[in-house]
Amino acid sequence: MEISCSVSERISDNGYTGSWYVCPSRAGLAVEYNILMCDIANTHISTGTDLIQCVLAPDGDYIVDLLRRKFENKTNINATELRISWGKLVMIKVSTFIWRANMGKIPSVIELSRWGMMLSSTYCSPCISGEESCDHLLIKCPYATEVRNLIFQWCNINSPQLETVRDLIQFAATWGRNVKKKERLTAICYGLVWCLWKARNDRIFKILFSVPSRIVENINSLVFL
C-alpha cells in the first residue's frame, strides 16, 4: 500500500480524507485496511506524562535480578540450583556468559544443530574426540583440561575432577573459608571459562589457534584487570 503522505494527514475528525496511490480494495488489502481504520478510530490520545512500570516489581521499578529470576523460573531451573556470583570483581559480560553456560544455553555446535542450523561437523575443534557441547568444550575437552590444570597450578590448588560447568562454579563457590580468597578464585574460574570460549571463537572465525600456555596468560591478564 503506497501513500503520498502520512496516515495522520489522511485522517480527520470526520474520518478518512485524501486519496491513495493504489485503492486498498483493488490491491487485495481490504481486510487490512478495515482493521487499520478500526484501530485508528479506537485510538485516543490523552494529555499528561507517560508512565512505564515493571509488572515484576510491586513498586513498578525495573530490576535486572527480577527479570533473571523470572527467566530461570520459566526455564524450569530448580530453586535449589546454584546461583551465579554477580560480584564486582567480574565483568558483567563474563558473569552473564557463565550464567548462560551453567544452563547450557551458549551457541555451541550441539546447540546450534538443535536450533536447526546445518553444520559440516559437530565435533569439538581442538580435540575432535567428542561433540562440541557446552560441558565438553569448556570442561571435558583435553585442551580445556590442560588449561584448567595450569590455572589451578598457578593458584597452588589441586585440580579437581570436573564434568560440567556447574561443577566448576560449585567448586569455586565452596572452596576455602576466606571470603576474599573465595571471591578471587571465583573470578579466576569465570575468567577461565570466558577465555576458553573466546579461544574457541578465534579458532573458528579467525583461524587462530592458541596453545594452552597462551590462554593461561590471557586469563591472568583478564583477572588482573
C-alpha positions as CSV (number, residue, x, y, z in Angstrom):
1,M,0.0,0.0,0.0
2,E,1.7,3.2,-1.1
3,I,0.6,6.6,0.1
4,S,1.8,10.1,-0.7
5,C,1.7,11.4,2.9
6,S,1.5,10.2,6.5
7,V,-1.6,8.4,7.8
8,S,-2.3,11.2,10.3
9,E,-2.7,13.7,7.4
10,R,-5.3,11.5,5.8
11,I,-7.5,11.1,8.9
12,S,-9.7,13.9,10.2
13,D,-12.3,14.1,12.9
14,N,-14.9,13.1,10.3
15,G,-12.9,10.0,9.2
16,Y,-10.7,9.2,6.2
17,T,-9.8,12.0,3.8
18,G,-7.5,12.2,0.9
19,S,-6.6,9.7,-1.8
20,W,-4.4,6.6,-2.1
21,Y,-2.0,5.9,-4.9
22,V,-3.5,2.4,-5.0
23,C,-7.0,1.6,-3.8
24,P,-6.7,-0.9,-0.9
25,S,-9.7,-2.9,-2.0
26,R,-8.3,-3.3,-5.6
27,A,-4.9,-4.3,-4.2
28,G,-6.4,-7.1,-2.1
29,L,-5.9,-5.2,1.1
30,A,-9.5,-4.5,2.1
31,V,-9.3,-6.6,5.3
32,E,-6.1,-5.0,6.4
33,Y,-7.5,-1.5,5.6
34,N,-10.6,-2.1,7.7
35,I,-8.5,-3.3,10.6
36,L,-6.3,-0.2,10.3
37,M,-9.3,2.1,10.2
38,C,-10.8,0.4,13.3
39,D,-7.5,0.7,15.2
40,I,-7.2,4.4,14.3
41,A,-10.9,5.0,15.3
42,N,-10.4,3.3,18.7
43,T,-7.1,5.1,19.5
44,H,-7.5,8.0,21.9
45,I,-4.5,10.2,22.7
46,S,-4.7,11.7,26.2
47,T,-2.7,14.5,27.7
48,G,-0.2,14.1,30.5
49,T,3.1,12.3,31.2
50,D,3.7,8.8,30.0
51,L,4.4,6.3,32.8
52,I,6.2,3.0,32.3
53,Q,6.0,0.4,35.2
54,C,7.6,-3.0,35.5
55,V,4.9,-5.6,36.3
56,L,7.6,-7.8,38.0
57,A,8.1,-5.4,40.9
58,P,5.5,-4.2,43.4
59,D,6.7,-0.6,43.2
60,G,7.0,-0.7,39.4
61,D,10.7,-0.2,39.3
62,Y,12.7,-2.4,36.9
63,I,15.4,-4.5,38.5
64,V,17.6,-6.9,36.4
65,D,17.6,-9.6,39.1
66,L,13.8,-9.8,39.0
67,L,13.9,-10.5,35.2
68,R,16.7,-13.1,35.7
69,R,14.6,-15.0,38.3
70,K,11.6,-14.8,36.0
71,F,13.6,-16.3,33.2
72,E,15.1,-19.1,35.5
73,N,11.6,-20.0,36.6
74,K,10.3,-20.2,33.0
75,T,13.3,-22.5,32.1
76,N,12.4,-24.9,35.0
77,I,15.5,-24.2,37.0
78,N,15.1,-25.6,40.5
79,A,15.1,-23.1,43.3
80,T,17.9,-25.0,44.9
81,E,20.2,-24.7,41.9
82,L,23.5,-22.9,42.4
83,R,23.2,-19.2,42.0
84,I,25.8,-17.4,39.9
85,S,28.1,-14.9,41.7
86,W,27.4,-11.3,40.4
87,G,30.3,-9.7,42.3
88,K,32.0,-6.6,41.2
89,L,35.3,-8.4,40.7
90,V,33.9,-10.0,37.5
91,M,32.8,-8.0,34.4
92,I,29.1,-8.2,33.8
93,K,29.5,-9.7,30.3
94,V,31.6,-12.6,31.8
95,S,29.1,-13.2,34.6
96,T,26.3,-13.2,32.1
97,F,28.1,-15.8,29.9
98,I,28.7,-18.0,33.0
99,W,25.0,-17.8,33.8
100,R,24.1,-19.0,30.3
101,A,26.8,-21.7,30.3
102,N,25.6,-23.0,33.6
103,M,22.2,-23.7,31.9
104,G,23.9,-25.0,28.7
105,K,22.5,-22.0,26.7
106,I,25.5,-20.9,24.8
107,P,25.8,-21.3,21.0
108,S,27.9,-24.4,21.0
109,V,27.8,-26.6,17.9
110,I,25.4,-29.0,19.5
111,E,23.0,-26.2,20.5
112,L,23.2,-24.7,17.0
113,S,22.4,-28.0,15.4
114,R,19.4,-28.4,17.8
115,W,18.2,-24.9,16.7
116,G,18.1,-26.2,13.1
117,M,21.4,-24.9,11.7
118,M,23.1,-27.0,9.1
119,L,26.7,-27.6,10.2
120,S,29.5,-29.6,8.5
121,S,30.6,-31.2,11.8
122,T,29.5,-31.3,15.4
123,Y,32.9,-32.4,16.8
124,C,35.0,-30.3,19.1
125,S,37.5,-28.3,17.1
126,P,40.6,-28.7,19.3
127,C,40.4,-32.4,20.2
128,I,38.0,-33.9,17.6
129,S,37.3,-36.6,20.2
130,G,33.8,-35.6,21.2
131,E,30.8,-33.4,20.1
132,E,31.1,-29.8,21.0
133,S,28.5,-29.5,23.8
134,C,28.9,-26.7,26.4
135,D,30.3,-29.0,29.1
136,H,32.7,-30.8,26.7
137,L,34.1,-27.6,25.2
138,L,34.6,-25.8,28.5
139,I,35.4,-28.6,30.9
140,K,35.9,-32.1,29.5
141,C,37.9,-31.4,26.3
142,P,41.6,-32.3,26.8
143,Y,42.5,-28.8,25.7
144,A,40.3,-27.2,28.3
145,T,41.6,-29.7,30.9
146,E,45.2,-28.7,30.3
147,V,44.4,-25.0,30.6
148,R,42.5,-25.6,33.8
149,N,45.3,-27.7,35.3
150,L,47.7,-24.9,34.6
151,I,45.4,-22.3,36.1
152,F,45.0,-24.3,39.3
153,Q,48.7,-24.9,39.4
154,W,49.2,-21.2,39.3
155,C,46.7,-20.8,42.1
156,N,48.5,-23.5,44.1
157,I,45.3,-25.6,44.3
158,N,44.9,-29.2,43.5
159,S,42.9,-29.5,40.3
160,P,39.5,-31.2,41.0
161,Q,37.8,-33.7,38.8
162,L,35.0,-31.9,36.9
163,E,32.4,-33.0,34.4
164,T,30.2,-29.9,33.9
165,V,30.4,-26.1,34.1
166,R,28.2,-26.3,37.1
167,D,30.8,-28.4,38.9
168,L,33.4,-25.7,38.3
169,I,31.1,-23.0,39.6
170,Q,30.2,-25.1,42.7
171,F,33.9,-25.8,43.4
172,A,34.8,-22.1,43.3
173,A,31.7,-21.1,45.4
174,T,32.5,-23.7,48.2
175,W,36.3,-23.6,48.2
176,G,38.0,-22.5,51.4
177,R,36.8,-20.3,54.2
178,N,38.3,-17.0,53.4
179,V,35.6,-14.9,51.7
180,K,38.1,-12.7,49.8
181,K,40.1,-15.7,48.5
182,K,36.9,-17.4,47.5
183,E,35.8,-14.3,45.5
184,R,39.1,-14.2,43.8
185,L,39.0,-17.9,42.9
186,T,35.5,-17.4,41.5
187,A,36.8,-14.6,39.3
188,I,39.6,-16.8,38.1
189,C,37.3,-19.7,37.3
190,Y,34.9,-17.4,35.5
191,G,37.8,-15.9,33.5
192,L,39.0,-19.4,32.7
193,V,35.6,-20.3,31.1
194,W,35.3,-17.0,29.3
195,C,38.8,-17.2,27.8
196,L,38.3,-20.8,26.6
197,W,35.1,-19.6,24.8
198,K,37.0,-16.7,23.2
199,A,39.8,-19.1,22.1
200,R,37.1,-21.3,20.5
201,N,35.7,-18.4,18.6
202,D,39.2,-17.3,17.4
203,R,39.8,-20.8,16.1
204,I,36.5,-20.9,14.1
205,F,36.2,-17.3,12.9
206,K,39.8,-16.0,12.8
207,I,41.6,-19.3,12.2
208,L,43.8,-18.5,15.2
209,F,44.9,-21.4,17.4
210,S,46.5,-20.6,20.8
211,V,48.5,-23.0,22.8
212,P,47.2,-23.6,26.4
213,S,50.0,-21.5,27.9
214,R,48.8,-18.5,25.9
215,I,45.3,-19.0,27.1
216,V,46.6,-19.0,30.7
217,E,48.3,-15.7,30.0
218,N,45.0,-14.3,28.7
219,I,43.2,-15.5,31.9
220,N,45.9,-13.9,34.1
221,S,45.6,-10.6,32.3
222,L,41.8,-10.6,32.4
223,V,41.6,-11.5,36.1
224,F,44.3,-8.9,36.9
225,L,42.2,-6.1,35.2
